[in-house]
Amino acid sequence: MITEIFYMNGYGIYVWTSFFFTLLSFITLYVIIKVQYTKERNRFISKYGALDSKKAETARSQKINKEILSSGQSI
């Protein structure tokens, strides 16, 4: 019974290899995205760590931040 699941009438090697390759790809993608997110979050915290009203107003007045904020509100 269990061996039938692994062999799948001779196609098991292809099915299981594809399954593990896909699983490995998803895990790798997740780790890469998590590392990039952590780096960007740390960069943001180091630049705007304790946002007082003066720093917040400066961040809002910058052109790129205005574009980000305006595009974020339309979603």
CNS distance restraints for C-alpha pairs under 8 A (distance, minus, plus):
assign (resid   1 and name CA) (resid   5 and name CA) 6.91 0.50 0.50
assign (resid   2 and name CA) (resid   6 and name CA) 6.73 0.50 0.50
assign (resid   3 and name CA) (resid   7 and name CA) 6.04 0.50 0.50
assign (resid   4 and name CA) (resid   8 and name CA) 5.53 0.50 0.50
assign (resid   4 and name CA) (resid   9 and name CA) 7.22 0.50 0.50
assign (resid   5 and name CA) (resid  12 and name CA) 7.62 0.50 0.50
assign (resid   6 and name CA) (resid  12 and name CA) 5.52 0.50 0.50
assign (resid   6 and name CA) (resid  13 and name CA) 7.90 0.50 0.50
assign (resid   6 and name CA) (resid  16 and name CA) 7.89 0.50 0.50
assign (resid   7 and name CA) (resid  11 and name CA) 6.37 0.50 0.50
assign (resid   7 and name CA) (resid  12 and name CA) 4.41 0.50 0.50
assign (resid   7 and name CA) (resid  13 and name CA) 7.09 0.50 0.50
assign (resid   8 and name CA) (resid  12 and name CA) 4.79 0.50 0.50
assign (resid  11 and name CA) (resid  15 and name CA) 6.29 0.50 0.50
assign (resid  12 and name CA) (resid  16 and name CA) 5.82 0.50 0.50
assign (resid  13 and name CA) (resid  17 and name CA) 5.92 0.50 0.50
assign (resid  14 and name CA) (resid  18 and name CA) 6.08 0.50 0.50
assign (resid  15 and name CA) (resid  19 and name CA) 6.12 0.50 0.50
assign (resid  16 and name CA) (resid  20 and name CA) 6.10 0.50 0.50
assign (resid  17 and name CA) (resid  21 and name CA) 6.05 0.50 0.50
assign (resid  18 and name CA) (resid  22 and name CA) 6.10 0.50 0.50
assign (resid  19 and name CA) (resid  23 and name CA) 6.17 0.50 0.50
assign (resid  20 and name CA) (resid  24 and name CA) 5.98 0.50 0.50
assign (resid  21 and name CA) (resid  25 and name CA) 6.11 0.50 0.50
assign (resid  22 and name CA) (resid  26 and name CA) 6.24 0.50 0.50
assign (resid  23 and name CA) (resid  27 and name CA) 6.23 0.50 0.50
assign (resid  24 and name CA) (resid  28 and name CA) 6.08 0.50 0.50
assign (resid  25 and name CA) (resid  29 and name CA) 6.10 0.50 0.50
assign (resid  26 and name CA) (resid  30 and name CA) 6.11 0.50 0.50
assign (resid  27 and name CA) (resid  31 and name CA) 6.24 0.50 0.50
assign (resid  28 and name CA) (resid  32 and name CA) 6.19 0.50 0.50
assign (resid  29 and name CA) (resid  33 and name CA) 6.16 0.50 0.50
assign (resid  30 and name CA) (resid  34 and name CA) 6.08 0.50 0.50
assign (resid  31 and name CA) (resid  35 and name CA) 6.15 0.50 0.50
assign (resid  32 and name CA) (resid  36 and name CA) 6.25 0.50 0.50
assign (resid  33 and name CA) (resid  37 and name CA) 6.03 0.50 0.50
assign (resid  34 and name CA) (resid  38 and name CA) 6.15 0.50 0.50
assign (resid  35 and name CA) (resid  39 and name CA) 6.27 0.50 0.50
assign (resid  36 and name CA) (resid  40 and name CA) 6.21 0.50 0.50
assign (resid  37 and name CA) (resid  41 and name CA) 6.00 0.50 0.50
assign (resid  38 and name CA) (resid  42 and name CA) 6.08 0.50 0.50
assign (resid  39 and name CA) (resid  43 and name CA) 6.18 0.50 0.50
assign (resid  40 and name CA) (resid  44 and name CA) 6.14 0.50 0.50
assign (resid  41 and name CA) (resid  45 and name CA) 6.14 0.50 0.50
assign (resid  42 and name CA) (resid  46 and name CA) 6.03 0.50 0.50
assign (resid  43 and name CA) (resid  47 and name CA) 6.18 0.50 0.50
assign (resid  44 and name CA) (resid  48 and name CA) 5.76 0.50 0.50
assign (resid  44 and name CA) (resid  49 and name CA) 7.01 0.50 0.50
assign (resid  45 and name CA) (resid  49 and name CA) 4.12 0.50 0.50
assign (resid  45 and name CA) (resid  50 and name CA) 7.76 0.50 0.50
assign (resid  48 and name CA) (resid  55 and name CA) 7.30 0.50 0.50
assign (resid  51 and name CA) (resid  55 and name CA) 5.58 0.50 0.50
assign (resid  51 and name CA) (resid  56 and name CA) 5.71 0.50 0.50
assign (resid  52 and name CA) (resid  56 and name CA) 6.14 0.50 0.50
assign (resid  53 and name CA) (resid  57 and name CA) 6.09 0.50 0.50
assign (resid  54 and name CA) (resid  58 and name CA) 6.29 0.50 0.50
assign (resid  55 and name CA) (resid  59 and name CA) 6.13 0.50 0.50
assign (resid  56 and name CA) (resid  60 and name CA) 6.20 0.50 0.50
assign (resid  57 and name CA) (resid  61 and name CA) 6.17 0.50 0.50
assign (resid  58 and name CA) (resid  62 and name CA) 6.56 0.50 0.50
assign (resid  59 and name CA) (resid  65 and name CA) 6.54 0.50 0.50
assign (resid  60 and name CA) (resid  65 and name CA) 5.94 0.50 0.50
assign (resid  60 and name CA) (resid  66 and name CA) 6.11 0.50 0.50
assign (resid  61 and name CA) (resid  65 and name CA) 7.26 0.50 0.50
assign (resid  61 and name CA) (resid  66 and name CA) 6.74 0.50 0.50
assign (resid  62 and name CA) (resid  66 and name CA) 6.28 0.50 0.50
assign (resid  63 and name CA) (resid  67 and name CA) 6.41 0.50 0.50
assign (resid  64 and name CA) (resid  68 and name CA) 6.29 0.50 0.50
assign (resid  65 and name CA) (resid  69 and name CA) 6.00 0.50 0.50
assign (resid  66 and name CA) (resid  70 and name CA) 5.97 0.50 0.50
assign (resid  67 and name CA) (resid  71 and name CA) 6.08 0.50 0.50
assign (resid  68 and name CA) (resid  72 and name CA) 6.04 0.50 0.50
assign (resid  69 and name CA) (resid  73 and name CA) 6.36 0.50 0.50
assign (resid  70 and name CA) (resid  74 and name CA) 6.74 0.50 0.50
assign (resid  71 and name CA) (resid  75 and name CA) 6.91 0.50 0.50
